[in-house]
Amino acid sequence: VILAAQNFADIKPSPQQLEWQDLEFGVIIHFGTNTFLDREWGDGTADTKVFNPTDFNPEQWMHAVKAAGARYVVLVAKHHDGFCLWPTEQSSYSVKSSPWQNGQGDLVRRVSDAADKYGLKFGVYLSPWDRHEPKYKNSSEYDDYYIAELSELASNYGNLVEWWLDGAG
């Protein structure tokens, strides 16, 4: 078997890569328990009761995003602290255990709907590191847990323009 070296001049982006590149400018929104605790990173121990936004207005956010010239928005659906901004079936450490909207809210849905209303593409950030979830200590168990979270987001929030999965943890 003879393998030829690939010439970088011959490598072309896929149509999907070109479409994403043409979006040019997006905004990431990081909002969660840490917002109310004045922290950048949480450790997974914050009480879910601290999450209770009283003036939550995702349309205001999208108006600002659109006015800035962005074409898409990425919401941090779960950061390293493990708190989920949608009512995940995988954990009680989410909006469903918060006082916000009596535990009936879905912040991911509200932001996704507002982005759609303003003609913005929508994507999600889902941290692979979870400082709250005990399954994180067992790779096999946590892989199943994480894939279930990915599946929930992929199945319930429309055509996601971007998945942001970083390498923390």
TILUM-337326 format. One record per residue (C-alpha): residue number from 1; x, y, z; residue in one letter. Coordinates in Angstrom, 2 decimals, always signed. Layout:
REM TILUM-337326
 timi      c1      c2      c3 firo
  NUM       X       Y       Z    A
...
END
This chain:
REM TILUM-337326
 timi      c1      c2      c3 firo
    1   +0.00   +0.00   +0.00    V
    2   +1.38   +3.36   -1.06    I
    3   +0.15   +6.40   +0.82    L
    4   +0.48   +9.79   -0.78    A
    5   +0.89  +12.89   +1.36    A
    6   -2.10  +15.17   +1.30    Q
    7   -1.49  +18.57   -0.22    N
    8   -2.99  +21.29   +1.97    F
    9   -3.94  +23.25   -1.14    A
   10   -6.30  +20.38   -2.03    D
   11   -8.16  +20.42   +1.29    I
   12  -11.44  +22.28   +0.99    K
   13  -14.00  +23.11   +3.69    P
   14  -17.29  +21.26   +3.62    S
   15  -20.51  +23.11   +2.73    P
   16  -21.44  +23.05   +6.44    Q
   17  -18.10  +24.59   +7.41    Q
   18  -18.53  +27.31   +4.80    L
   19  -22.06  +28.06   +6.02    E
   20  -20.82  +28.37   +9.62    W
   21  -17.87  +30.51   +8.54    Q
   22  -20.20  +32.83   +6.64    D
   23  -22.03  +33.56   +9.90    L
   24  -18.86  +35.50  +10.80    E
   25  -19.82  +36.65  +14.30    F
   26  -21.61  +35.01  +17.20    G
   27  -22.18  +35.66  +20.88    V
   28  -21.86  +33.27  +23.80    I
   29  -24.17  +33.75  +26.78    I
   30  -23.08  +32.37  +30.14    H
   31  -25.85  +32.61  +32.71    F
   32  -26.53  +30.32  +35.65    G
   33  -26.11  +29.88  +39.38    T
   34  -22.72  +31.58  +39.21    N
   35  -24.41  +34.74  +37.94    T
   36  -26.13  +35.05  +41.30    F
   37  -23.03  +34.11  +43.31    L
   38  -20.64  +36.47  +41.48    D
   39  -18.38  +33.60  +40.39    R
   40  -16.89  +32.74  +37.05    E
   41  -16.68  +29.01  +37.77    W
   42  -18.76  +27.06  +40.23    G
   43  -17.75  +23.90  +42.03    D
   44  -21.06  +22.06  +41.79    G
   45  -22.17  +22.84  +45.34    T
   46  -24.37  +25.89  +44.77    A
   47  -27.90  +25.47  +46.05    D
   48  -30.37  +25.36  +43.15    T
   49  -32.49  +27.89  +45.05    K
   50  -30.01  +30.67  +44.14    V
   51  -31.19  +30.40  +40.53    F
   52  -34.22  +32.65  +40.46    N
   53  -33.96  +35.41  +37.85    P
   54  -36.69  +37.97  +38.43    T
   55  -36.27  +40.03  +35.25    D
   56  -35.27  +37.34  +32.75    F
   57  -35.90  +38.67  +29.26    N
   58  -34.21  +36.66  +26.50    P
   59  -35.75  +38.90  +23.84    E
   60  -33.80  +41.82  +25.32    Q
   61  -30.64  +39.71  +25.00    W
   62  -31.42  +38.84  +21.37    M
   63  -32.19  +42.46  +20.55    H
   64  -28.72  +43.40  +21.82    A
   65  -27.09  +40.45  +20.02    V
   66  -28.77  +41.41  +16.75    K
   67  -27.92  +45.11  +17.21    A
   68  -24.27  +44.15  +17.66    A
   69  -24.32  +42.50  +14.23    G
   70  -24.04  +38.90  +15.44    A
   71  -25.77  +36.20  +13.44    R
   72  -25.85  +33.45  +16.02    Y
   73  -25.88  +32.89  +19.75    V
   74  -24.46  +30.04  +21.83    V
   75  -25.99  +29.47  +25.26    L
   76  -24.04  +27.77  +28.02    V
   77  -26.67  +25.12  +28.78    A
   78  -24.41  +23.51  +31.42    K
   79  -21.04  +24.75  +32.66    H
   80  -18.49  +22.90  +34.79    H
   81  -20.62  +23.23  +37.93    D
   82  -23.14  +20.82  +36.39    G
   83  -26.23  +23.04  +36.76    F
   84  -28.48  +22.52  +33.72    C
   85  -30.55  +25.37  +32.30    L
   86  -33.13  +22.94  +30.91    W
   87  -35.25  +20.43  +32.85    P
   88  -33.00  +17.49  +32.09    T
   89  -34.14  +13.99  +32.92    E
   90  -30.55  +13.14  +33.88    Q
   91  -30.26  +15.16  +37.08    S
   92  -32.22  +17.17  +39.58    S
   93  -29.39  +19.73  +39.53    Y
   94  -31.23  +21.94  +37.07    S
   95  -33.85  +24.62  +36.64    V
   96  -36.52  +22.09  +37.62    K
   97  -35.20  +22.22  +41.22    S
   98  -34.99  +26.01  +41.31    S
   99  -37.67  +28.46  +42.43    P
  100  -37.56  +30.11  +38.99    W
  101  -40.98  +29.61  +37.41    Q
  102  -41.77  +27.17  +40.24    N
  103  -39.37  +24.64  +38.74    G
  104  -41.34  +24.57  +35.48    Q
  105  -39.02  +26.80  +33.45    G
  106  -36.77  +25.90  +30.55    D
  107  -34.20  +28.62  +29.98    L
  108  -32.72  +26.86  +26.94    V
  109  -36.17  +26.82  +25.30    R
  110  -36.81  +30.47  +26.07    R
  111  -33.44  +31.57  +24.64    V
  112  -33.80  +29.29  +21.61    S
  113  -37.27  +30.70  +20.89    D
  114  -36.06  +34.30  +21.31    A
  115  -33.11  +33.67  +18.97    A
  116  -35.49  +32.24  +16.38    D
  117  -37.82  +35.23  +16.73    K
  118  -34.90  +37.59  +16.04    Y
  119  -33.63  +35.56  +13.08    G
  120  -30.53  +34.36  +14.89    L
  121  -29.08  +30.88  +14.68    K
  122  -28.84  +29.05  +18.01    F
  123  -26.26  +26.73  +19.50    G
  124  -25.38  +25.27  +22.88    V
  125  -22.35  +24.83  +25.07    Y
  126  -22.41  +21.64  +27.15    L
  127  -19.44  +21.21  +29.44    S
  128  -18.01  +17.70  +29.42    P
  129  -16.72  +18.34  +32.95    W
  130  -19.37  +18.10  +35.66    D
  131  -18.26  +18.97  +39.18    R
  132  -21.67  +18.09  +40.64    H
  133  -22.52  +14.73  +39.08    E
  134  -21.12  +11.72  +41.04    P
  135  -21.07   +9.62  +37.84    K
  136  -18.23  +11.82  +36.58    Y
  137  -15.81   +9.63  +38.58    K
  138  -16.76   +6.61  +36.44    N
  139  -15.95   +7.22  +32.77    S
  140  -18.35   +4.61  +31.41    S
  141  -21.29   +5.75  +33.54    E
  142  -20.60   +9.39  +32.86    Y
  143  -20.27   +8.83  +29.11    D
  144  -23.84   +7.45  +29.10    D
  145  -25.04  +10.36  +31.24    Y
  146  -23.36  +12.95  +29.01    Y
  147  -24.63  +11.36  +25.80    I
  148  -28.15  +11.44  +27.27    A
  149  -27.74  +15.19  +27.95    E
  150  -26.45  +15.73  +24.41    L
  151  -29.41  +13.79  +23.06    S
  152  -31.91  +15.87  +25.02    E
  153  -30.45  +19.10  +23.68    L
  154  -30.15  +17.78  +20.12    A
  155  -33.73  +16.49  +20.13    S
  156  -35.58  +19.37  +21.75    N
  157  -34.14  +22.70  +20.61    Y
  158  -34.26  +22.75  +16.83    G
  159  -31.44  +22.83  +14.33    N
  160  -28.40  +23.75  +16.43    L
  161  -25.85  +25.76  +14.49    V
  162  -23.04  +25.01  +16.92    E
  163  -22.09  +22.60  +19.66    W
  164  -19.42  +23.89  +22.01    W
  165  -17.75  +21.06  +23.92    L
  166  -14.56  +22.22  +25.58    D
  167  -11.76  +20.22  +27.14    G
  168  -12.00  +21.32  +30.77    A
  169  -11.82  +18.47  +33.25    G
END
